[in-house]
Amino acid sequence: MSERDDFGAFLVGFIVGGLTGAVSALLFAPQSGEETRTLIKDKAIVLKDQTSETVTESIEKAEAYAKDAVAKAEKLLEDAKKKANEIAEKGQVMLEASKEKVTKAIPQTKKPAASK
């Protein structure tokens, strides 16, 4: 989760820095209105391309994290099933052993058949 927070902070800093640089360049550049509009248009295109690349990278990272999370969840589920089966087998062995002990402990007495 820390990587996501760091990446989000980077993305916000990147965008704010880009906008700040563009505004500073416009305010301090001694250019005509036509040149300024052209510069704004060019900077907007560059910023759009950079944002598009950043979004694409973010989507790819998110997909990779999601696949990794699914794989880990499947592994955990598989491990849990194995443990449950092991416990069930041990329980069955203990049950059989207990039944055997009880059977040995209780004497098997037969009542004589009553004659009429």
KOLZA-891949 format. One record per atom (N, C-alpha, C): x, y, z; atom name. Coordinates in steps of 0.001 Angstrom, whole numbers, always signed. Example, Ala and Ser with C-alpha at 12.3 -4.5 7.8 and 13.67 -1.06 7.14 Angstrom:
<recs>
<<+13190,-5690,+7800>,"N">
<<+12300,-4500,+7800>,"CA">
<<+13200,-3300,+7800>,"C">
<<+12850,-2250,+7080>,"N">
<<+13670,-1060,+7140>,"CA">
<<+12900,+30,+7870>,"C">
</recs>
This chain:
<recs>
<<+833,-1186,+0>,"N">
<<+0,+0,+0>,"CA">
<<+875,+1245,+0>,"C">
<<+2048,+1170,+575>,"N">
<<+2958,+2293,+625>,"CA">
<<+3405,+2686,-772>,"C">
<<+3631,+1695,-1656>,"N">
<<+4018,+2002,-3024>,"CA">
<<+2931,+2799,-3737>,"C">
<<+1685,+2445,-3482>,"N">
<<+570,+3147,-4123>,"CA">
<<+526,+4593,-3629>,"C">
<<+729,+4809,-2343>,"N">
<<+725,+6169,-1793>,"CA">
<<+1883,+6975,-2366>,"C">
<<+3061,+6345,-2470>,"N">
<<+4215,+7030,-3029>,"CA">
<<+3983,+7383,-4490>,"C">
<<+3389,+6460,-5232>,"N">
<<+3132,+6721,-6643>,"CA">
<<+2095,+7835,-6801>,"C">
<<+1056,+7826,-5968>,"N">
<<+38,+8877,-6018>,"CA">
<<+637,+10239,-5721>,"C">
<<+1510,+10291,-4719>,"N">
<<+2172,+11550,-4382>,"CA">
<<+3059,+12008,-5539>,"C">
<<+3763,+11057,-6162>,"N">
<<+4597,+11398,-7306>,"CA">
<<+3756,+11967,-8440>,"C">
<<+2629,+11309,-8716>,"N">
<<+1767,+11738,-9816>,"CA">
<<+1230,+13150,-9567>,"C">
<<+777,+13411,-8367>,"N">
<<+266,+14749,-8042>,"CA">
<<+1384,+15779,-8155>,"C">
<<+2556,+15466,-7631>,"N">
<<+3698,+16383,-7724>,"CA">
<<+4099,+16644,-9159>,"C">
<<+4038,+15580,-9963>,"N">
<<+4391,+15701,-11375>,"CA">
<<+3438,+16661,-12088>,"C">
<<+2172,+16494,-11868>,"N">
<<+1168,+17341,-12534>,"CA">
<<+1261,+18789,-12043>,"C">
<<+1344,+18957,-10738>,"N">
<<+1428,+20324,-10183>,"CA">
<<+2709,+21009,-10659>,"C">
<<+3819,+20271,-10673>,"N">
<<+5080,+20843,-11147>,"CA">
<<+5010,+21246,-12612>,"C">
<<+4377,+20392,-13413>,"N">
<<+4232,+20715,-14833>,"CA">
<<+3398,+21963,-15059>,"C">
<<+2294,+22042,-14326>,"N">
<<+1435,+23226,-14466>,"CA">
<<+2141,+24486,-13978>,"C">
<<+2842,+24372,-12862>,"N">
<<+3569,+25529,-12320>,"CA">
<<+4635,+26005,-13297>,"C">
<<+5360,+25057,-13879>,"N">
<<+6381,+25424,-14862>,"CA">
<<+5780,+26095,-16082>,"C">
<<+4659,+25577,-16529>,"N">
<<+4017,+26161,-17713>,"CA">
<<+3541,+27580,-17432>,"C">
<<+2926,+27795,-16284>,"N">
<<+2442,+29131,-15927>,"CA">
<<+3614,+30102,-15783>,"C">
<<+4679,+29644,-15121>,"N">
<<+5859,+30510,-14947>,"CA">
<<+6447,+30901,-16298>,"C">
<<+6534,+29936,-17186>,"N">
<<+7087,+30220,-18513>,"CA">
<<+6234,+31247,-19246>,"C">
<<+4929,+31134,-19106>,"N">
<<+4039,+32073,-19796>,"CA">
<<+4144,+33480,-19217>,"C">
<<+4251,+33542,-17890>,"N">
<<+4284,+34866,-17264>,"CA">
<<+5593,+35613,-17504>,"C">
<<+6683,+34895,-17579>,"N">
<<+7981,+35566,-17695>,"CA">
<<+8521,+35610,-19122>,"C">
<<+7832,+35034,-20064>,"N">
<<+8305,+35023,-21444>,"CA">
<<+7816,+36272,-22177>,"C">
<<+8742,+37019,-22729>,"N">
<<+8343,+38226,-23499>,"CA">
<<+7979,+37834,-24935>,"C">
<<+6739,+37382,-25097>,"N">
<<+6307,+36929,-26415>,"CA">
<<+4987,+37605,-26772>,"C">
<<+4670,+37501,-28038>,"N">
<<+3394,+38049,-28491>,"CA">
<<+2275,+37087,-28107>,"C">
<<+1051,+37531,-28241>,"N">
<<-113,+36714,-27911>,"CA">
<<-186,+35463,-28759>,"C">
<<+123,+35592,-30063>,"N">
<<+89,+34439,-30962>,"CA">
<<+1139,+33413,-30562>,"C">
<<+2318,+33883,-30248>,"N">
<<+3390,+32967,-29823>,"CA">
<<+3021,+32288,-28502>,"C">
<<+2408,+33046,-27606>,"N">
<<+2012,+32495,-26308>,"CA">
<<+942,+31418,-26489>,"C">
<<-37,+31681,-27356>,"N">
<<-1073,+30669,-27602>,"CA">
<<-479,+29405,-28217>,"C">
<<+449,+29568,-29131>,"N">
<<+1115,+28411,-29736>,"CA">
<<+1886,+27628,-28673>,"C">
<<+2573,+28355,-27813>,"N">
<<+3324,+27724,-26735>,"CA">
<<+2387,+26972,-25786>,"C">
<<+1265,+27598,-25449>,"N">
<<+283,+26940,-24579>,"CA">
<<-227,+25658,-25240>,"C">
<<-523,+25740,-26520>,"N">
<<-1024,+24569,-27248>,"CA">
<<+18,+23450,-27239>,"C">
<<+1263,+23790,-27525>,"N">
<<+2337,+22792,-27541>,"CA">
<<+2532,+22169,-26154>,"C">
<<+2544,+23007,-25138>,"N">
<<+2718,+22497,-23771>,"CA">
<<+1541,+21605,-23369>,"C">
<<+348,+21958,-23781>,"N">
<<-824,+21137,-23463>,"CA">
<<-718,+19771,-24125>,"C">
<<-228,+19745,-25357>,"N">
<<-63,+18471,-26058>,"CA">
<<+970,+17605,-25335>,"C">
<<+2081,+18221,-24964>,"N">
<<+3130,+17476,-24246>,"CA">
<<+2594,+16955,-22921>,"C">
<<+1897,+17816,-22200>,"N">
<<+1346,+17417,-20898>,"CA">
<<+317,+16296,-21068>,"C">
<<-493,+16386,-22107>,"N">
<<-1484,+15335,-22384>,"CA">
<<-788,+14010,-22663>,"C">
<<+279,+14055,-23476>,"N">
<<+1025,+12832,-23785>,"CA">
<<+1659,+12241,-22527>,"C">
<<+2247,+13080,-21705>,"N">
<<+2871,+12604,-20465>,"CA">
<<+1823,+11996,-19533>,"C">
<<+681,+12642,-19436>,"N">
<<-390,+12133,-18586>,"CA">
<<-898,+10798,-19115>,"C">
<<-1037,+10705,-20426>,"N">
<<-1490,+9458,-21034>,"CA">
<<-516,+8324,-20737>,"C">
<<+778,+8592,-20847>,"N">
<<+1792,+7581,-20541>,"CA">
<<+1722,+7176,-19070>,"C">
<<+1577,+8159,-18201>,"N">
<<+1514,+7874,-16769>,"CA">
<<+281,+7042,-16436>,"C">
<<-843,+7368,-17043>,"N">
<<-2065,+6604,-16809>,"CA">
<<-1902,+5174,-17318>,"C">
<<-1310,+5017,-18487>,"N">
<<-1082,+3679,-19042>,"CA">
<<-189,+2857,-18112>,"C">
<<+880,+3467,-17626>,"N">
<<+1773,+2773,-16697>,"CA">
<<+1033,+2404,-15413>,"C">
<<+209,+3306,-14931>,"N">
<<-555,+3037,-13709>,"CA">
<<-1515,+1865,-13899>,"C">
<<-2168,+1824,-15037>,"N">
<<-3100,+725,-15328>,"CA">
<<-2341,-596,-15404>,"C">
<<-1197,-584,-16065>,"N">
<<-397,-1809,-16170>,"CA">
<<+51,-2287,-14787>,"C">
<<+482,-1346,-13941>,"N">
<<+897,-1714,-12585>,"CA">
<<-283,-2262,-11793>,"C">
<<-1428,-1634,-11924>,"N">
<<-2621,-2095,-11205>,"CA">
<<-3015,-3496,-11648>,"C">
<<-2947,-3756,-12948>,"N">
<<-3265,-5092,-13459>,"CA">
<<-2275,-6126,-12932>,"C">
<<-1002,-5751,-12889>,"N">
<<+18,-6671,-12375>,"CA">
<<-221,-6960,-10890>,"C">
<<-541,-5923,-10118>,"N">
<<-833,-6115,-8690>,"CA">
<<-2073,-6992,-8507>,"C">
<<-3082,-6784,-9347>,"N">
<<-4303,-7585,-9235>,"CA">
<<-4017,-9059,-9546>,"C">
<<-3245,-9317,-10595>,"N">
<<-2887,-10702,-10930>,"CA">
<<-2094,-11340,-9798>,"C">
<<-1172,-10573,-9230>,"N">
<<-364,-11081,-8117>,"CA">
<<-1249,-11392,-6910>,"C">
<<-2205,-10521,-6638>,"N">
<<-3110,-10735,-5502>,"CA">
<<-3967,-11973,-5723>,"C">
<<-4448,-12169,-6932>,"N">
<<-5254,-13359,-7240>,"CA">
<<-4415,-14619,-7080>,"C">
<<-3188,-14587,-7565>,"N">
<<-2309,-15751,-7447>,"CA">
<<-2034,-16077,-5981>,"C">
<<-1785,-15040,-5183>,"N">
<<-1535,-15262,-3754>,"CA">
<<-2777,-15802,-3057>,"C">
<<-3931,-15281,-3418>,"N">
<<-5177,-15755,-2808>,"CA">
<<-5428,-17216,-3175>,"C">
<<-5183,-17573,-4420>,"N">
<<-5360,-18969,-4837>,"CA">
<<-4393,-19882,-4093>,"C">
<<-3166,-19436,-3915>,"N">
<<-2171,-20220,-3175>,"CA">
<<-2602,-20396,-1725>,"C">
<<-3075,-19334,-1106>,"N">
<<-3540,-19424,+281>,"CA">
<<-4727,-20371,+396>,"C">
<<-5633,-20310,-558>,"N">
<<-6795,-21202,-547>,"CA">
<<-6361,-22652,-693>,"C">
<<-5437,-22895,-1580>,"N">
<<-4922,-24251,-1772>,"CA">
<<-4256,-24765,-494>,"C">
<<-3446,-23908,+137>,"N">
<<-2787,-24295,+1393>,"CA">
<<-3816,-24573,+2487>,"C">
<<-4840,-23753,+2550>,"N">
<<-5882,-23944,+3564>,"CA">
<<-6624,-25263,+3344>,"C">
<<-6905,-25600,+2082>,"N">
<<-7575,-26872,+1780>,"CA">
<<-6697,-28051,+2190>,"C">
<<-5399,-27960,+1914>,"N">
<<-4481,-29031,+2293>,"CA">
<<-4462,-29208,+3810>,"C">
<<-4382,-28093,+4530>,"N">
<<-4372,-28161,+5999>,"CA">
<<-5680,-28750,+6515>,"C">
<<-6787,-28363,+5936>,"N">
<<-8083,-28891,+6376>,"CA">
<<-8153,-30396,+6144>,"C">
<<-7658,-30837,+5002>,"N">
<<-7644,-32278,+4723>,"CA">
<<-6739,-33026,+5694>,"C">
<<-5574,-32455,+5999>,"N">
<<-4662,-33086,+6954>,"CA">
<<-5311,-33199,+8329>,"C">
<<-5967,-32134,+8752>,"N">
<<-6627,-32141,+10059>,"CA">
<<-7761,-33156,+10069>,"C">
<<-8514,-33235,+8989>,"N">
<<-9611,-34210,+8913>,"CA">
<<-9070,-35637,+8981>,"C">
<<-7971,-35888,+8285>,"N">
<<-7368,-37218,+8324>,"CA">
<<-6874,-37558,+9730>,"C">
<<-6211,-36613,+10379>,"N">
<<-5734,-36845,+11746>,"CA">
<<-6906,-37072,+12692>,"C">
<<-7961,-36314,+12498>,"N">
<<-9161,-36482,+13320>,"CA">
<<-9768,-37861,+13135>,"C">
<<-9804,-38337,+11897>,"N">
<<-10360,-39663,+11612>,"CA">
<<-9504,-40743,+12277>,"C">
<<-8192,-40612,+12213>,"N">
<<-7288,-41575,+12855>,"CA">
<<-7520,-41578,+14367>,"C">
<<-7639,-40392,+14945>,"N">
<<-7867,-40302,+16390>,"CA">
<<-9221,-40901,+16764>,"C">
<<-10222,-40673,+15933>,"N">
<<-11547,-41219,+16194>,"CA">
<<-11515,-42740,+16163>,"C">
<<-10862,-43280,+15169>,"N">
<<-10759,-44743,+15072>,"CA">
<<-10007,-45309,+16273>,"C">
<<-8940,-44640,+16683>,"N">
<<-8172,-45100,+17843>,"CA">
<<-9035,-45041,+19101>,"C">
<<-9803,-43983,+19241>,"N">
<<-10675,-43849,+20418>,"CA">
<<-11753,-44929,+20413>,"C">
<<-12326,-45212,+19256>,"N">
<<-13344,-46261,+19162>,"CA">
<<-12745,-47608,+19575>,"C">
<<-11534,-47845,+19121>,"N">
<<-10866,-49107,+19443>,"CA">
<<-10617,-49228,+20951>,"C">
<<-10194,-48145,+21573>,"N">
<<-9955,-48152,+23018>,"CA">
<<-11255,-48405,+23781>,"C">
<<-12318,-47743,+23358>,"N">
<<-13610,-47909,+24030>,"CA">
<<-14095,-49341,+23863>,"C">
<<-13936,-49881,+22676>,"N">
<<-14369,-51253,+22414>,"CA">
<<-13591,-52230,+23303>,"C">
<<-12326,-52009,+23484>,"N">
<<-11515,-52886,+24328>,"CA">
<<-11860,-52706,+25799>,"C">
<<-12211,-51492,+26195>,"N">
<<-12496,-51201,+27593>,"CA">
<<-13836,-51763,+28041>,"C">
<<-14806,-51817,+27171>,"N">
<<-16125,-52342,+27531>,"CA">
<<-16106,-53852,+27291>,"C">
<<-16316,-54628,+28366>,"N">
<<-16295,-56078,+28183>,"CA">
<<-17502,-56508,+27363>,"C">
<<-17258,-57416,+26508>,"N">
<<-18312,-57952,+25664>,"CA">
<<-18947,-59137,+26411>,"C">
<<-20053,-58880,+27031>,"N">
<<-20747,-59948,+27761>,"CA">
<<-21988,-60321,+26997>,"C">
<<-22203,-61609,+26948>,"N">
<<-23410,-62101,+26279>,"CA">
<<-24341,-62622,+27324>,"C">
<<-25544,-62270,+27244>,"N">
<<-26566,-62770,+28186>,"CA">
<<-27016,-64139,+27692>,"C">
<<-27172,-65050,+28602>,"N">
<<-27679,-66356,+28172>,"CA">
<<-29103,-66226,+27677>,"C">
<<-29390,-66951,+26694>,"N">
<<-30731,-66933,+26130>,"CA">
<<-31718,-67528,+27118>,"C">
<<-32818,-66855,+27325>,"N">
<<-33826,-67343,+28265>,"CA">
<<-34611,-68469,+27608>,"C">
<<-34750,-69582,+28344>,"N">
<<-35470,-70723,+27795>,"CA">
<<-36896,-70715,+28285>,"C">
<<-37806,-71136,+27518>,"N">
<<-39210,-71133,+27883>,"CA">
<<-39681,-72481,+28172>,"C">
</recs>
